């Protein structure tokens, strides 16, 4: 007997996803002369050689179309001292960069100061996946600091530098 494929309940899927700990990033790009960005936790390394990463952005995001048109974008891995930044970029507002300390990366993408790490990437592929676009990107610039990263789990933010080692 073959089991019928079914879609899990939305509440179950939310609970499942809350069990996975993720980093906290802000993905940024330039829209002409205007910097744009949003908080993204769907980020992952794909390969170290060549350095390749991916980010997923919902189609309904006000930043999606800017990213879709861009050649380059930046991925800012937030530090524990940037709870204010994640709050700003998780909201829908026009002035996200108004009081933010940032600079242009080598390819023009906004790099946010005080981040744990930053990378600027060249978009190689844009894959439509249901409600999101998966951006597959080659890393063209990277920088890392000693600031501990912020992590997200079960609806809360945590100090990624204070995790207890199991080994």
C-alpha positions in Angstrom: 0.0 0.0 0.0 1.3 3.4 -0.9 1.0 6.3 1.5 -0.7 9.4 0.1 1.4 12.5 0.1 -0.1 15.3 2.2 0.9 18.7 3.3 1.7 19.1 7.0 -0.4 21.4 9.0 0.8 25.0 9.0 1.1 25.2 12.8 3.1 22.0 12.8 5.5 23.4 10.2 5.9 26.6 12.3 6.8 24.4 15.3 9.2 22.3 13.3 11.0 25.4 11.9 11.3 26.9 15.4 13.4 23.9 16.4 16.1 25.0 13.9 18.6 27.6 15.1 19.6 30.1 12.4 21.9 33.0 12.1 20.5 36.5 11.6 21.4 38.4 8.5 20.4 41.6 6.8 20.6 41.4 3.0 21.2 44.7 1.3 21.5 46.1 -2.2 21.4 49.4 -4.0 18.3 50.4 -5.9 19.8 53.2 -8.0 21.1 55.6 -5.4 18.8 54.2 -2.6 20.0 51.5 -0.2 17.5 48.8 0.5 17.5 45.8 2.8 15.6 43.2 4.9 16.2 40.8 7.7 16.8 37.2 6.4 17.3 34.0 8.3 17.2 31.8 5.2 21.0 32.0 4.4 23.4 29.2 3.9 26.9 28.4 2.6 26.8 26.1 -0.4 30.4 25.7 -1.2 33.8 27.0 -0.1 35.6 26.4 -3.4 34.4 28.4 -5.1 32.8 30.4 -2.3 29.1 30.2 -3.0 26.1 31.0 -0.7 22.4 31.3 -1.0 19.7 33.5 0.5 15.9 33.1 0.2 13.6 36.1 -0.1 9.8 36.1 -0.1 8.3 37.5 -3.3 6.0 39.9 -1.4 8.9 41.6 0.4 9.2 45.3 -0.6 13.0 44.6 -1.2 12.5 41.5 -3.4 12.3 43.3 -6.7 15.4 45.4 -6.0 17.3 42.3 -5.2 16.0 40.5 -8.2 17.2 43.3 -10.5 20.6 43.6 -8.8 23.9 42.1 -9.9 25.4 42.2 -6.4 24.1 42.2 -2.9 25.5 42.2 0.6 24.9 39.7 3.4 25.5 41.2 6.8 25.7 38.6 9.6 24.5 40.5 12.6 26.3 40.6 15.9 24.8 40.4 19.4 25.0 44.2 19.6 22.6 44.8 16.7 19.2 44.0 18.1 18.2 47.5 17.0 19.3 46.7 13.4 17.3 43.5 13.2 14.3 45.3 14.5 14.6 48.0 11.9 15.1 45.6 9.0 12.4 43.2 10.0 9.8 46.0 9.8 8.3 47.4 6.7 9.5 51.0 6.6 11.1 53.3 4.0 13.8 54.9 6.1 15.7 51.8 7.3 19.1 53.4 6.5 18.4 56.8 8.0 20.3 56.4 11.3 22.4 53.5 10.3 26.2 53.4 10.1 27.1 51.7 6.8 29.5 51.9 3.9 29.5 50.8 0.3 31.3 47.5 -0.4 33.8 47.1 -3.3 30.9 46.4 -5.6 28.6 49.1 -4.2 26.4 47.0 -1.8 25.6 48.4 1.7 27.8 46.9 4.4 26.5 47.5 7.9 28.9 48.6 10.6 29.1 46.5 13.8 28.2 43.3 12.0 29.9 40.0 13.0 30.8 39.3 9.4 30.0 40.8 6.0 30.1 39.6 2.4 29.4 41.0 -0.9 28.3 38.6 -3.5 27.6 38.4 -7.2 24.2 36.9 -8.0 24.6 33.9 -10.2 21.1 32.4 -10.3 17.6 33.4 -9.3 15.4 30.3 -8.7 11.7 30.8 -8.1 10.6 28.4 -5.4 7.0 28.6 -4.4 6.6 31.9 -2.4 10.3 32.8 -2.4 13.2 33.4 -4.7 16.5 31.5 -4.0 19.5 33.7 -4.9 22.6 31.6 -5.5 25.6 33.8 -5.2 29.4 33.8 -5.6 31.2 35.6 -2.8 33.4 38.4 -4.2 34.3 40.1 -0.9 34.3 39.0 2.7 35.2 40.4 6.1 34.9 39.0 9.6 35.2 40.6 13.1 35.6 39.2 16.6 32.0 40.3 17.5 29.9 37.3 18.4 27.0 36.5 16.1 23.3 36.8 16.9 21.3 33.6 16.5 17.5 33.0 16.3 15.5 30.2 17.6 11.9 29.6 18.6 11.0 33.3 18.1 13.8 34.7 20.2 17.3 36.1 19.6 20.4 34.7 21.5 24.1 35.3 21.9 25.8 33.0 19.4 29.1 33.5 21.3 27.7 32.1 24.5 26.6 28.7 23.2 27.6 25.7 25.3 29.9 23.2 23.4 28.8 19.6 23.4 32.2 18.3 22.6 
